[in-house]
Amino acid sequence: MGITYNHRHLGIFSRPLVTIEDDCFYYKNSRYTHSDIKNVRVVGGGGQPQRMGVKLVDGRLLLVNAVALERDGVKAKTGFLSGTNSFFEELREFFEGSST
């Protein structure tokens, strides 16, 4: 069983964003491998929440906002100046490590 990251909307509703397995990940009911990642871009920080865009080879764009990110239903504390949290950094490491 993999790790599921959720995206919280309006502080009330939560929906699954991506599920990470050992050798693949699932996004919008599609299975992707590490070779399906075209590029990863992270913006923000310095008082703004960090955001990450993961471009996939099929044209989809996976968007992750550090402030709205949860892992298995648990919300992380986002740093005021850094704009990031441990869950966001885990995802960033997974995707950036995969795209090289």
ABEGO torsion letter per residue (X at the ends): XBBBBBBBBGGABBBBABBBBAABBBBGGBBBBAAABABBBBBEEGGBBBBBBBBBAAGBBBBBBAAABBBGGBBBBBBAAAGBBAAAAAAAAAAAAAAX
